């Protein structure tokens, strides 16, 4: 019993000695705090920055990031990060109402896509030529993908949006005068009805005189016949 008491006493003395020699070290939360002269001070929240005087360890003086600036995480920095400049001369959309808590990527304007993986500039979408149609429409990252017109369809112009059109079906009473191709439609035409032209013009003066003489000769012959 006495031996057990001595053992516990030795353990307690050892613990007190260690506490005296090795003081307790408090660990700051690296996400929201920073160490300053042995104290864990609070950082400023996302979208803000620390005032230049670093006033207030536990209640810091924080300033909001300005336009086209951002701060993603808690920070002890006195300046915010700068958003990238989106140059409209390089076919980027103008930057408005950008986030102050995250990095805003430059977006290509409508009808354009990034020219490279780094997206330093934007270029117009490819137009599918005659005889082609859109397989997949381009966006701000990818270009347009084209494919040949399917059977019985055509496309006669260049476009970055259109699909091929179906050939026209000729109505009853008409026929195809020109077959459809991948770049042109069927041309329909009516069936032609052939008629004979009969000359119904009036006889000329000479023709009338000949007819008169013929008629008079015939009458003379008839009269002579009956007078005999």
Secondary structure by P-SEA (a helix, b strand, c coil): caaaaaaaaaaaaaaaaaaaaccbbbbccccccccccccbbbbbccccccccccccccccccccccccccccccccccbbbbcccccccccccccccccccbbbbbbbcccccccccccccccccccccccccccccccccccbbbbcccccbbbccccccccccccccccccccccccccccccbbbbcbbbbbbbbbcccccaaaaaaaaaaaaaaaaaaaaaaac
